[in-house]
């Protein structure tokens, strides 16, 4: 039996989740353990989190192989506005740079935000979105990153692979969560109207049977049906 290594398990999960090779290149092996949590909700390789849970920037921790190095963090959505029509993807949700390996509290420091955090807000009816955290090791400890435009429309089509190559960033870890957005309200209203219509039909049928039973002198049957109607 072939030996199954942790790297093989991670690669399998990335492939199952449609992350490798679509977002992350084939053969990627993580060098660092990345941990992301929104309050009490952890990001766990593809679990579903709600818009409310992810409204504020998460807490991020990692176990760097080199504590003296600095790191860069991306959060991108490759499914904007939808997985079937990703014309605006990858969407740039968050970019944090020059994170000291030994001082990870700097992830949320204002001075390190190259793109301020924008929580997931997928369009109604767009289905599952994959929100992917990518952690890179920097070649330079204090890299002079160029500013990125902060406007909402400027976040579209962020070529993070080219950006990483230009700034000599090495991918060392990844994690992801999902957000699902369907047309719940419309579906709920449609389901409720169907139920209400069926209830009205049933009541009409019961009343009709009651009248017929009374006319036929079947008092016992009429009593049972009236009792059922009172319970309903």
DOTORFI-847657 format. One record per residue (C-alpha): residue number from 1; residue in one letter; x, y, z. Coordinates in steps of 0.1 Angstrom, whole numbers. Example, Ala and Ser with C-alpha at 12.3 -4.5 7.8 and 13.67 -1.06 7.14 Angstrom:
BEGIN
<r 1,'A',<123,-45,78>> <r 2,'S',<137,-11,71>> 
This chain:
BEGIN
<r 1,'X',<0,0,0>> <r 2,'X',<15,34,-10>> <r 3,'X',<23,58,19>> <r 4,'X',<-3,87,22>> <r 5,'X',<15,118,34>> <r 6,'X',<-1,149,49>> <r 7,'X',<9,169,18>> <r 8,'X',<-10,143,-4>> <r 9,'X',<-41,147,18>> <r 10,'X',<-40,185,15>> <r 11,'X',<-35,183,-23>> <r 12,'X',<-65,159,-25>> <r 13,'X',<-87,184,-6>> <r 14,'X',<-76,212,-28>> <r 15,'X',<-84,193,-59>> <r 16,'X',<-118,181,-45>> <r 17,'X',<-126,217,-37>> <r 18,'X',<-117,229,-73>> <r 19,'X',<-88,249,-59>> <r 20,'X',<-60,230,-76>> <r 21,'X',<-50,236,-104>> <r 22,'X',<-77,263,-111>> <r 23,'X',<-65,287,-84>> <r 24,'X',<-33,271,-70>> <r 25,'X',<-8,255,-93>> <r 26,'X',<-5,217,-95>> <r 27,'X',<19,202,-70>> <r 28,'X',<17,229,-44>> <r 29,'X',<29,217,-10>> <r 30,'X',<22,239,21>> <r 31,'X',<52,249,42>> <r 32,'X',<32,266,69>> <r 33,'X',<1,259,90>> <r 34,'X',<-25,287,84>> <r 35,'X',<-53,292,109>> <r 36,'X',<-81,317,102>> <r 37,'X',<-111,323,125>> <r 38,'X',<-141,346,125>> <r 39,'X',<-148,349,162>> <r 40,'X',<-157,313,173>> <r 41,'X',<-161,301,137>> <r 42,'X',<-130,286,122>> <r 43,'X',<-122,284,85>> <r 44,'X',<-118,247,77>> <r 45,'X',<-109,239,41>> <r 46,'X',<-143,247,25>> <r 47,'X',<-168,249,53>> <r 48,'X',<-198,273,48>> <r 49,'X',<-199,306,67>> <r 50,'X',<-226,332,66>> <r 51,'X',<-223,369,55>> <r 52,'X',<-229,379,92>> <r 53,'X',<-201,357,104>> <r 54,'X',<-176,371,79>> <r 55,'X',<-186,408,80>> <r 56,'X',<-155,418,100>> <r 57,'X',<-118,409,93>> <r 58,'X',<-108,376,108>> <r 59,'X',<-80,367,132>> <r 60,'X',<-51,350,113>> <r 61,'X',<-23,329,128>> <r 62,'X',<3,308,111>> <r 63,'X',<34,288,121>> <r 64,'X',<62,302,100>> <r 65,'X',<92,282,91>> <r 66,'X',<112,314,93>> <r 67,'X',<101,338,121>> <r 68,'X',<125,364,108>> <r 69,'X',<108,366,74>> <r 70,'X',<78,387,65>> <r 71,'X',<46,375,49>> <r 72,'X',<18,387,26>> <r 73,'X',<-18,375,29>> <r 74,'X',<-45,376,1>> <r 75,'X',<-82,368,3>> <r 76,'X',<-97,363,-31>> <r 77,'X',<-129,351,-47>> <r 78,'X',<-125,332,-80>> <r 79,'X',<-163,330,-85>> <r 80,'X',<-172,366,-90>> <r 81,'X',<-200,372,-98>> <r 82,'X',<-206,334,-101>> <r 83,'X',<-187,302,-107>> <r 84,'X',<-204,298,-140>> <r 85,'X',<-196,333,-151>> <r 86,'X',<-165,345,-133>> <r 87,'X',<-160,376,-155>> <r 88,'X',<-150,398,-125>> <r 89,'X',<-127,372,-109>> <r 90,'X',<-106,370,-90>> <r 91,'X',<-122,395,-67>> <r 92,'X',<-97,411,-43>> <r 93,'X',<-112,411,-8>> <r 94,'X',<-81,416,13>> <r 95,'X',<-44,422,10>> <r 96,'X',<-21,425,40>> <r 97,'X',<17,429,35>> <r 98,'X',<49,430,55>> <r 99,'X',<35,407,83>> <r 100,'X',<63,398,107>> <r 101,'X',<66,361,111>> <r 102,'X',<71,365,148>> <r 103,'X',<44,392,153>> <r 104,'X',<13,380,136>> <r 105,'X',<-9,405,154>> <r 106,'X',<2,428,127>> <r 107,'X',<-22,411,103>> <r 108,'X',<-49,435,115>> <r 109,'X',<-27,465,119>> <r 110,'X',<-38,495,97>> <r 111,'X',<-3,501,85>> <r 112,'X',<-2,466,69>> <r 113,'X',<-35,469,50>> <r 114,'X',<-27,473,13>> <r 115,'X',<-64,465,5>> <r 116,'X',<-89,470,34>> <r 117,'X',<-110,439,42>> <r 118,'X',<-143,435,24>> <r 119,'X',<-165,408,37>> <r 120,'X',<-181,383,13>> <r 121,'X',<-214,395,-3>> <r 122,'X',<-222,373,-33>> <r 123,'X',<-251,383,-56>> <r 124,'X',<-285,366,-50>> <r 125,'X',<-288,334,-70>> <r 126,'X',<-251,330,-77>> <r 127,'X',<-246,298,-57>> <r 128,'X',<-214,288,-39>> <r 129,'X',<-185,311,-38>> <r 130,'X',<-150,300,-28>> <r 131,'X',<-132,325,-6>> <r 132,'X',<-95,316,-6>> <r 133,'X',<-68,327,18>> <r 134,'X',<-33,327,4>> <r 135,'X',<-2,332,25>> <r 136,'X',<31,341,8>> <r 137,'X',<66,344,22>> <r 138,'X',<83,376,11>> <r 139,'X',<118,377,-3>> <r 140,'X',<123,411,13>> <r 141,'X',<115,417,49>> <r 142,'X',<102,452,43>> <r 143,'X',<91,451,7>> <r 144,'X',<81,484,-10>> <r 145,'X',<47,474,-23>> <r 146,'X',<29,497,-47>> <r 147,'X',<-4,510,-36>> <r 148,'X',<-36,492,-48>> <r 149,'X',<-67,512,-56>> <r 150,'X',<-94,508,-29>> <r 151,'X',<-126,514,-50>> <r 152,'X',<-151,486,-52>> <r 153,'X',<-148,482,-90>> <r 154,'X',<-110,484,-87>> <r 155,'X',<-111,450,-69>> <r 156,'X',<-122,431,-99>> <r 157,'X',<-100,408,-119>> <r 158,'X',<-71,409,-95>> <r 159,'X',<-43,388,-111>> <r 160,'X',<-28,377,-78>> <r 161,'X',<-5,352,-95>> <r 162,'X',<12,379,-115>> <r 163,'X',<12,402,-85>> <r 164,'X',<29,376,-65>> <r 165,'X',<55,370,-92>> <r 166,'X',<62,407,-97>> <r 167,'X',<68,411,-59>> <r 168,'X',<87,379,-56>> <r 169,'X',<63,362,-32>> <r 170,'X',<64,325,-25>> <r 171,'X',<31,307,-17>> <r 172,'X',<35,288,16>> <r 173,'X',<-1,281,28>> <r 174,'X',<-38,283,19>> <r 175,'X',<-72,279,34>> <r 176,'X',<-107,286,23>> <r 177,'X',<-144,288,32>> <r 178,'X',<-175,290,12>> <r 179,'X',<-206,313,11>> <r 180,'X',<-239,302,-6>> <r 181,'X',<-264,327,-18>> <r 182,'X',<-297,315,-33>> <r 183,'X',<-331,333,-37>> <r 184,'X',<-345,321,-4>> <r 185,'X',<-372,348,-1>> <r 186,'X',<-388,341,-35>> <r 187,'X',<-386,303,-29>> <r 188,'X',<-402,308,6>> <r 189,'X',<-430,329,-8>> <r 190,'X',<-437,304,-36>> <r 191,'X',<-437,275,-12>> <r 192,'X',<-459,293,13>> <r 193,'X',<-485,302,-14>> <r 194,'X',<-487,265,-25>> <r 195,'X',<-492,254,11>> <r 196,'X',<-519,280,17>> <r 197,'X',<-537,270,-15>> <r 198,'X',<-537,233,-6>> <r 199,'X',<-550,242,29>> <r 200,'X',<-579,261,14>> <r 201,'X',<-587,232,-9>> <r 202,'X',<-586,208,20>> <r 203,'X',<-609,229,41>> <r 204,'X',<-634,232,12>> <r 205,'X',<-633,194,8>> <r 206,'X',<-639,189,46>> <r 207,'X',<-668,214,47>> <r 208,'X',<-683,197,16>> <r 209,'X',<-681,163,32>> <r 210,'X',<-695,176,65>> <r 211,'X',<-726,190,47>> <r 212,'X',<-731,158,28>> <r 213,'X',<-727,136,59>> <r 214,'X',<-752,158,77>> <r 215,'X',<-777,155,49>> <r 216,'X',<-772,117,47>> <r 217,'X',<-778,115,84>> <r 218,'X',<-743,102,91>> <r 219,'X',<-739,121,124>> <r 220,'X',<-710,101,136>> <r 221,'X',<-689,108,105>> <r 222,'X',<-698,145,105>> <r 223,'X',<-688,148,142>> <r 224,'X',<-654,132,135>> <r 225,'X',<-647,155,105>> <r 226,'X',<-657,186,125>> <r 227,'X',<-634,175,153>> <r 228,'X',<-606,171,129>> <r 229,'X',<-613,206,115>> <r 230,'X',<-612,222,149>> <r 231,'X',<-578,206,157>> <r 232,'X',<-564,218,124>> 
